[in-house]
Amino acid sequence: MENSSKGTTNRWLIIFGTILIQVSAGSFYAWSIFNNGFMMKSGGVVQVVDGVKKIVGGLPAGSVSFTFTLGMLCLSLATLAGIPLAKKYGIKVVSLCASVIYGLSILGLMTIGKGSSIWMLWLFGGVLLGAMNGVLYLTTLTNAIKWFPEKKGLISGISVASYGLGSFIFKYIDMAIAGGNGAITADNIGRVLLWWGILALILAVVGSFFLKDAPDNMAIPSNDANKPAEVDKTNFTTSEMLHTSQAYMMFFCLTTAVMFMGLLGAAVTNMAAAWTQAPNEVAVWGGTSAAATFVAIVALANTIGRFFMGWLSDITGRKTVFFITYIIQLLSLIALLMTKPGSMSMAMMYIVVIAMAFCFGGNITVFPTYVSDYFGLKNTSRNYSMIYQGFGIGAIIIGFLMASGNPLDPKKVTLSNGAVLTQNFTLTYWVLLIMVVISLAIFAFIKKPIKK
């Protein structure tokens, strides 16, 4: 029978609270515009070396970028604790606690300065910020999906799109607070971090008060009041799910999808600079207003992909969406591999990166509902938190690939046009290409498991 909670609860108010929290948590994806600022705040200065503008001194660029990767690992690991804690203490209590720690972690980044250890940046920006991000993101997402079993794709799309929207909104907020051309520097990074922390804290705390735990057995609404509610006979426990091959196939495909985040997150400005700019402009282009606008457009494409593909998956099915997105990402990788560094037009770079961002957003939105389609809605929070570990694994793999195997001391990579980077994009493209092909094969053959 239908749970009485539906009749006494305005489900859309819960979605409103979820949206506020997701926007706050999604602001972490604006990390890439802070890279140069942290390098300069820790002692780096812009100098011309052999005719090339570089930030000399301070924390290494590769190590600063790895903060975001570390945050993604902690994000996924924290979901394993966040889901059980929400089950025990309630979604509102857990969300409030995570919101406070999240906001304070951003404010803690203000302590980074000359002589600061990379470990301090990794603690506040990677471990604490990433972990609380994971708790806020996945607990509220899966709770929202459970409130709307008849619109799983749409609700997932709204929630995850709000997460992507946070990056888009906060990039412009950060640029406005920074002043001038919007670049984050040693002089303004403290002010920007202060307002980011305050605004993110307020949004997440206010959103938490609208949350309410979804019933474990929320029935799909029926137009026939006399018709008994259908009982889902395909609910798998987490233990049962882990005994199926489908769980590990999904894990691999999610890992692949998440690895695109390594190109679209902290490293996206460096990738765009390396493939479109002259060698002497590559190192500093990421700190320009043009780069900030580029990142904002990528974030917008990511957000649109989340909403649109979530909605589309309810109509066409999840597999169809995955075939579309993975094929587009495959074509994007081929375009990058076939173009020499420094020779791609900015227009083409926009097309490639917008396509990848749109598809990444769609993939990360559809996976929660894909897991619930295969393993049932009742235990979807815990089941998806296990599959979601592919998020952290993918982030770590991409981090090590980009740093040529050593994030603490990234190896310098000289591109064919003479530009020198500490991020190995070509290696990353090739590994991703292979993984995308394998993922497409998995989607072609995977079938819904039968509960014994």
URBELGI-V624343 format. One record per residue. N is the residue number from 0. RES is the residue in three letters. SS is DSSP state (H for helix, E for strand, C for the rest). OMEGA is omega as a letter, one per 20 degrees, with the letter a starting at -180 (none if undefined). Layout:
# URBELGI-V624343
n=N res=RES ss=SS omega=OMEGA
n=N res=RES ss=SS omega=OMEGA
This chain:
# URBELGI-V624343
n=0 res=MET ss=C omega=a
n=1 res=GLU ss=C omega=a
n=2 res=ASN ss=C omega=a
n=3 res=SER ss=C omega=a
n=4 res=SER ss=H omega=a
n=5 res=LYS ss=H omega=a
n=6 res=GLY ss=H omega=a
n=7 res=THR ss=H omega=a
n=8 res=THR ss=C omega=r
n=9 res=ASN ss=C omega=a
n=10 res=ARG ss=H omega=a
n=11 res=TRP ss=H omega=r
n=12 res=LEU ss=H omega=r
n=13 res=ILE ss=H omega=r
n=14 res=ILE ss=H omega=r
n=15 res=PHE ss=H omega=r
n=16 res=GLY ss=H omega=r
n=17 res=THR ss=H omega=r
n=18 res=ILE ss=H omega=r
n=19 res=LEU ss=H omega=a
n=20 res=ILE ss=H omega=a
n=21 res=GLN ss=H omega=r
n=22 res=VAL ss=H omega=r
n=23 res=SER ss=H omega=a
n=24 res=ALA ss=H omega=a
n=25 res=GLY ss=H omega=r
n=26 res=SER ss=H omega=r
n=27 res=PHE ss=H omega=a
n=28 res=TYR ss=H omega=r
n=29 res=ALA ss=H omega=a
n=30 res=TRP ss=H omega=a
n=31 res=SER ss=H omega=a
n=32 res=ILE ss=H omega=r
n=33 res=PHE ss=H omega=a
n=34 res=ASN ss=H omega=a
n=35 res=ASN ss=H omega=r
n=36 res=GLY ss=H omega=r
n=37 res=PHE ss=H omega=r
n=38 res=MET ss=H omega=a
n=39 res=MET ss=H omega=r
n=40 res=LYS ss=H omega=a
n=41 res=SER ss=C omega=r
n=42 res=GLY ss=C omega=a
n=43 res=GLY ss=C omega=r
n=44 res=VAL ss=E omega=r
n=45 res=VAL ss=E omega=r
n=46 res=GLN ss=E omega=r
n=47 res=VAL ss=E omega=a
n=48 res=VAL ss=E omega=a
n=49 res=ASP ss=C omega=r
n=50 res=GLY ss=C omega=a
n=51 res=VAL ss=E omega=r
n=52 res=LYS ss=E omega=a
n=53 res=LYS ss=E omega=r
n=54 res=ILE ss=E omega=a
n=55 res=VAL ss=E omega=a
n=56 res=GLY ss=C omega=a
n=57 res=GLY ss=C omega=r
n=58 res=LEU ss=C omega=a
n=59 res=PRO ss=C omega=a
n=60 res=ALA ss=H omega=a
n=61 res=GLY ss=H omega=r
n=62 res=SER ss=H omega=r
n=63 res=VAL ss=H omega=r
n=64 res=SER ss=H omega=a
n=65 res=PHE ss=H omega=r
n=66 res=THR ss=H omega=r
n=67 res=PHE ss=H omega=r
n=68 res=THR ss=H omega=r
n=69 res=LEU ss=H omega=r
n=70 res=GLY ss=H omega=r
n=71 res=MET ss=H omega=r
n=72 res=LEU ss=H omega=r
n=73 res=CYS ss=H omega=r
n=74 res=LEU ss=H omega=a
n=75 res=SER ss=H omega=a
n=76 res=LEU ss=H omega=a
n=77 res=ALA ss=H omega=r
n=78 res=THR ss=H omega=r
n=79 res=LEU ss=H omega=r
n=80 res=ALA ss=H omega=a
n=81 res=GLY ss=H omega=a
n=82 res=ILE ss=H omega=r
n=83 res=PRO ss=H omega=r
n=84 res=LEU ss=H omega=r
n=85 res=ALA ss=H omega=r
n=86 res=LYS ss=H omega=a
n=87 res=LYS ss=H omega=a
n=88 res=TYR ss=H omega=a
n=89 res=GLY ss=C omega=a
n=90 res=ILE ss=H omega=a
n=91 res=LYS ss=H omega=a
n=92 res=VAL ss=H omega=a
n=93 res=VAL ss=H omega=a
n=94 res=SER ss=H omega=r
n=95 res=LEU ss=H omega=r
n=96 res=CYS ss=H omega=a
n=97 res=ALA ss=H omega=a
n=98 res=SER ss=H omega=a
n=99 res=VAL ss=H omega=a
n=100 res=ILE ss=H omega=r
n=101 res=TYR ss=H omega=a
n=102 res=GLY ss=H omega=r
n=103 res=LEU ss=H omega=r
n=104 res=SER ss=H omega=r
n=105 res=ILE ss=H omega=r
n=106 res=LEU ss=H omega=r
n=107 res=GLY ss=H omega=r
n=108 res=LEU ss=H omega=r
n=109 res=MET ss=H omega=a
n=110 res=THR ss=H omega=r
n=111 res=ILE ss=C omega=a
n=112 res=GLY ss=C omega=r
n=113 res=LYS ss=C omega=r
n=114 res=GLY ss=C omega=r
n=115 res=SER ss=C omega=r
n=116 res=SER ss=C omega=r
n=117 res=ILE ss=H omega=a
n=118 res=TRP ss=H omega=r
n=119 res=MET ss=H omega=r
n=120 res=LEU ss=H omega=r
n=121 res=TRP ss=H omega=r
n=122 res=LEU ss=H omega=a
n=123 res=PHE ss=H omega=a
n=124 res=GLY ss=H omega=a
n=125 res=GLY ss=H omega=a
n=126 res=VAL ss=H omega=a
n=127 res=LEU ss=H omega=a
n=128 res=LEU ss=H omega=a
n=129 res=GLY ss=H omega=a
n=130 res=ALA ss=H omega=r
n=131 res=MET ss=H omega=r
n=132 res=ASN ss=H omega=a
n=133 res=GLY ss=H omega=r
n=134 res=VAL ss=H omega=a
n=135 res=LEU ss=H omega=a
n=136 res=TYR ss=H omega=a
n=137 res=LEU ss=H omega=a
n=138 res=THR ss=H omega=a
n=139 res=THR ss=H omega=r
n=140 res=LEU ss=H omega=a
n=141 res=THR ss=H omega=r
n=142 res=ASN ss=H omega=r
n=143 res=ALA ss=H omega=r
n=144 res=ILE ss=H omega=a
n=145 res=LYS ss=H omega=r
n=146 res=TRP ss=H omega=a
n=147 res=PHE ss=C omega=a
n=148 res=PRO ss=H omega=a
n=149 res=GLU ss=H omega=a
n=150 res=LYS ss=H omega=a
n=151 res=LYS ss=H omega=a
n=152 res=GLY ss=H omega=a
n=153 res=LEU ss=H omega=a
n=154 res=ILE ss=H omega=r
n=155 res=SER ss=H omega=r
n=156 res=GLY ss=H omega=r
n=157 res=ILE ss=H omega=a
n=158 res=SER ss=H omega=a
n=159 res=VAL ss=H omega=r
n=160 res=ALA ss=H omega=r
n=161 res=SER ss=H omega=r
n=162 res=TYR ss=H omega=r
n=163 res=GLY ss=H omega=r
n=164 res=LEU ss=H omega=r
n=165 res=GLY ss=H omega=r
n=166 res=SER ss=H omega=a
n=167 res=PHE ss=H omega=a
n=168 res=ILE ss=H omega=a
n=169 res=PHE ss=H omega=r
n=170 res=LYS ss=H omega=a
n=171 res=TYR ss=H omega=r
n=172 res=ILE ss=H omega=r
n=173 res=ASP ss=H omega=r
n=174 res=MET ss=H omega=a
n=175 res=ALA ss=H omega=r
n=176 res=ILE ss=H omega=r
n=177 res=ALA ss=H omega=r
n=178 res=GLY ss=C omega=r
n=179 res=GLY ss=C omega=r
n=180 res=ASN ss=C omega=r
n=181 res=GLY ss=C omega=a
n=182 res=ALA ss=C omega=r
n=183 res=ILE ss=C omega=a
n=184 res=THR ss=C omega=r
n=185 res=ALA ss=C omega=a
n=186 res=ASP ss=C omega=a
n=187 res=ASN ss=C omega=a
n=188 res=ILE ss=H omega=r
n=189 res=GLY ss=H omega=r
n=190 res=ARG ss=H omega=a
n=191 res=VAL ss=H omega=r
n=192 res=LEU ss=H omega=a
n=193 res=LEU ss=H omega=a
n=194 res=TRP ss=H omega=r
n=195 res=TRP ss=H omega=a
n=196 res=GLY ss=H omega=a
n=197 res=ILE ss=H omega=a
n=198 res=LEU ss=H omega=r
n=199 res=ALA ss=H omega=r
n=200 res=LEU ss=H omega=a
n=201 res=ILE ss=H omega=a
n=202 res=LEU ss=H omega=a
n=203 res=ALA ss=H omega=a
n=204 res=VAL ss=H omega=r
n=205 res=VAL ss=H omega=r
n=206 res=GLY ss=H omega=a
n=207 res=SER ss=H omega=a
n=208 res=PHE ss=C omega=r
n=209 res=PHE ss=C omega=a
n=210 res=LEU ss=C omega=r
n=211 res=LYS ss=C omega=a
n=212 res=ASP ss=C omega=r
n=213 res=ALA ss=C omega=r
n=214 res=PRO ss=C omega=a
n=215 res=ASP ss=C omega=a
n=216 res=ASN ss=C omega=r
n=217 res=MET ss=C omega=a
n=218 res=ALA ss=C omega=r
n=219 res=ILE ss=C omega=a
n=220 res=PRO ss=C omega=r
n=221 res=SER ss=C omega=r
n=222 res=ASN ss=C omega=a
n=223 res=ASP ss=C omega=a
n=224 res=ALA ss=C omega=a
n=225 res=ASN ss=C omega=a
n=226 res=LYS ss=C omega=a
n=227 res=PRO ss=C omega=a
n=228 res=ALA ss=C omega=r
n=229 res=GLU ss=C omega=r
n=230 res=VAL ss=C omega=a
n=231 res=ASP ss=C omega=a
n=232 res=LYS ss=C omega=a
n=233 res=THR ss=C omega=a
n=234 res=ASN ss=C omega=r
n=235 res=PHE ss=C omega=r
n=236 res=THR ss=C omega=a
n=237 res=THR ss=H omega=r
n=238 res=SER ss=H omega=r
n=239 res=GLU ss=H omega=r
n=240 res=MET ss=H omega=a
n=241 res=LEU ss=C omega=r
n=242 res=HIS ss=C omega=r
n=243 res=THR ss=C omega=r
n=244 res=SER ss=H omega=a
n=245 res=GLN ss=H omega=a
n=246 res=ALA ss=H omega=a
n=247 res=TYR ss=H omega=r
n=248 res=MET ss=H omega=r
n=249 res=MET ss=H omega=r
n=250 res=PHE ss=H omega=r
n=251 res=PHE ss=H omega=a
n=252 res=CYS ss=H omega=r
n=253 res=LEU ss=H omega=r
n=254 res=THR ss=H omega=r
n=255 res=THR ss=H omega=a
n=256 res=ALA ss=H omega=a
n=257 res=VAL ss=H omega=a
n=258 res=MET ss=H omega=r
n=259 res=PHE ss=H omega=r
n=260 res=MET ss=H omega=r
n=261 res=GLY ss=H omega=r
n=262 res=LEU ss=H omega=a
n=263 res=LEU ss=H omega=a
n=264 res=GLY ss=C omega=a
n=265 res=ALA ss=C omega=a
n=266 res=ALA ss=C omega=a
n=267 res=VAL ss=H omega=a
n=268 res=THR ss=H omega=r
n=269 res=ASN ss=H omega=r
n=270 res=MET ss=H omega=r
n=271 res=ALA ss=H omega=r
n=272 res=ALA ss=H omega=a
n=273 res=ALA ss=H omega=a
n=274 res=TRP ss=H omega=a
n=275 res=THR ss=H omega=a
n=276 res=GLN ss=C omega=r
n=277 res=ALA ss=C omega=a
n=278 res=PRO ss=H omega=a
n=279 res=ASN ss=H omega=r
n=280 res=GLU ss=H omega=a
n=281 res=VAL ss=H omega=a
n=282 res=ALA ss=H omega=a
n=283 res=VAL ss=H omega=a
n=284 res=TRP ss=H omega=a
n=285 res=GLY ss=C omega=a
n=286 res=GLY ss=C omega=a
n=287 res=THR ss=C omega=r
n=288 res=SER ss=H omega=r
n=289 res=ALA ss=H omega=r
n=290 res=ALA ss=H omega=r
n=291 res=ALA ss=H omega=r
n=292 res=THR ss=H omega=r
n=293 res=PHE ss=H omega=a
n=294 res=VAL ss=H omega=a
n=295 res=ALA ss=H omega=r
n=296 res=ILE ss=H omega=r
n=297 res=VAL ss=H omega=r
n=298 res=ALA ss=H omega=r
n=299 res=LEU ss=H omega=r
n=300 res=ALA ss=H omega=r
n=301 res=ASN ss=H omega=a
n=302 res=THR ss=H omega=r
n=303 res=ILE ss=H omega=r
n=304 res=GLY ss=H omega=a
n=305 res=ARG ss=H omega=a
n=306 res=PHE ss=H omega=a
n=307 res=PHE ss=H omega=a
n=308 res=MET ss=H omega=r
n=309 res=GLY ss=H omega=r
n=310 res=TRP ss=H omega=a
n=311 res=LEU ss=H omega=a
n=312 res=SER ss=H omega=r
n=313 res=ASP ss=H omega=a
n=314 res=ILE ss=H omega=a
n=315 res=THR ss=H omega=a
n=316 res=GLY ss=C omega=a
n=317 res=ARG ss=H omega=a
n=318 res=LYS ss=H omega=a
n=319 res=THR ss=H omega=r
n=320 res=VAL ss=H omega=a
n=321 res=PHE ss=H omega=r
n=322 res=PHE ss=H omega=r
n=323 res=ILE ss=H omega=a
n=324 res=THR ss=H omega=a
n=325 res=TYR ss=H omega=r
n=326 res=ILE ss=H omega=r
n=327 res=ILE ss=H omega=r
n=328 res=GLN ss=H omega=r
n=329 res=LEU ss=H omega=r
n=330 res=LEU ss=H omega=r
n=331 res=SER ss=H omega=r
n=332 res=LEU ss=H omega=r
n=333 res=ILE ss=H omega=r
n=334 res=ALA ss=H omega=r
n=335 res=LEU ss=H omega=a
n=336 res=LEU ss=H omega=a
n=337 res=MET ss=C omega=a
n=338 res=THR ss=C omega=r
n=339 res=LYS ss=C omega=r
n=340 res=PRO ss=C omega=r
n=341 res=GLY ss=C omega=a
n=342 res=SER ss=C omega=r
n=343 res=MET ss=C omega=r
n=344 res=SER ss=C omega=r
n=345 res=MET ss=H omega=r
n=346 res=ALA ss=H omega=r
n=347 res=MET ss=H omega=r
n=348 res=MET ss=H omega=r
n=349 res=TYR ss=H omega=a
n=350 res=ILE ss=H omega=a
n=351 res=VAL ss=H omega=a
n=352 res=VAL ss=H omega=r
n=353 res=ILE ss=H omega=r
n=354 res=ALA ss=H omega=r
n=355 res=MET ss=H omega=a
n=356 res=ALA ss=H omega=r
n=357 res=PHE ss=H omega=a
n=358 res=CYS ss=H omega=r
n=359 res=PHE ss=H omega=r
n=360 res=GLY ss=H omega=r
n=361 res=GLY ss=H omega=a
n=362 res=ASN ss=H omega=a
n=363 res=ILE ss=H omega=r
n=364 res=THR ss=H omega=a
n=365 res=VAL ss=H omega=a
n=366 res=PHE ss=H omega=r
n=367 res=PRO ss=H omega=r
n=368 res=THR ss=H omega=r
n=369 res=TYR ss=H omega=r
n=370 res=VAL ss=H omega=a
n=371 res=SER ss=H omega=r
n=372 res=ASP ss=H omega=a
n=373 res=TYR ss=H omega=a
n=374 res=PHE ss=H omega=r
n=375 res=GLY ss=C omega=a
n=376 res=LEU ss=C omega=a
n=377 res=LYS ss=C omega=a
n=378 res=ASN ss=C omega=a
n=379 res=THR ss=H omega=a
n=380 res=SER ss=H omega=a
n=381 res=ARG ss=H omega=a
n=382 res=ASN ss=H omega=a
n=383 res=TYR ss=H omega=r
n=384 res=SER ss=H omega=r
n=385 res=MET ss=H omega=r
n=386 res=ILE ss=H omega=a
n=387 res=TYR ss=C omega=r
n=388 res=GLN ss=H omega=r
n=389 res=GLY ss=H omega=r
n=390 res=PHE ss=H omega=r
n=391 res=GLY ss=H omega=r
n=392 res=ILE ss=H omega=r
n=393 res=GLY ss=H omega=r
n=394 res=ALA ss=H omega=r
n=395 res=ILE ss=H omega=r
n=396 res=ILE ss=H omega=a
n=397 res=ILE ss=H omega=r
n=398 res=GLY ss=H omega=r
n=399 res=PHE ss=H omega=r
n=400 res=LEU ss=H omega=a
n=401 res=MET ss=H omega=a
n=402 res=ALA ss=C omega=a
n=403 res=SER ss=C omega=r
n=404 res=GLY ss=C omega=a
n=405 res=ASN ss=C omega=a
n=406 res=PRO ss=H omega=r
n=407 res=LEU ss=H omega=a
n=408 res=ASP ss=H omega=a
n=409 res=PRO ss=C omega=r
n=410 res=LYS ss=C omega=r
n=411 res=LYS ss=C omega=a
n=412 res=VAL ss=E omega=r
n=413 res=THR ss=E omega=a
n=414 res=LEU ss=C omega=a
n=415 res=SER ss=C omega=r
n=416 res=ASN ss=C omega=r
n=417 res=GLY ss=C omega=r
n=418 res=ALA ss=C omega=a
n=419 res=VAL ss=E omega=a
n=420 res=LEU ss=E omega=r
n=421 res=THR ss=C omega=r
n=422 res=GLN ss=C omega=a
n=423 res=ASN ss=C omega=a
n=424 res=PHE ss=H omega=a
n=425 res=THR ss=H omega=r
n=426 res=LEU ss=H omega=a
n=427 res=THR ss=H omega=r
n=428 res=TYR ss=H omega=a
n=429 res=TRP ss=H omega=r
n=430 res=VAL ss=H omega=r
n=431 res=LEU ss=H omega=a
n=432 res=LEU ss=H omega=r
n=433 res=ILE ss=H omega=a
n=434 res=MET ss=H omega=r
n=435 res=VAL ss=H omega=r
n=436 res=VAL ss=H omega=r
n=437 res=ILE ss=H omega=r
n=438 res=SER ss=H omega=r
n=439 res=LEU ss=H omega=r
n=440 res=ALA ss=H omega=r
n=441 res=ILE ss=H omega=r
n=442 res=PHE ss=H omega=a
n=443 res=ALA ss=H omega=a
n=444 res=PHE ss=H omega=a
n=445 res=ILE ss=C omega=r
n=446 res=LYS ss=C omega=a
n=447 res=LYS ss=C omega=a
n=448 res=PRO ss=C omega=r
n=449 res=ILE ss=C omega=a
n=450 res=LYS ss=C omega=a
n=451 res=LYS ss=C omega=none
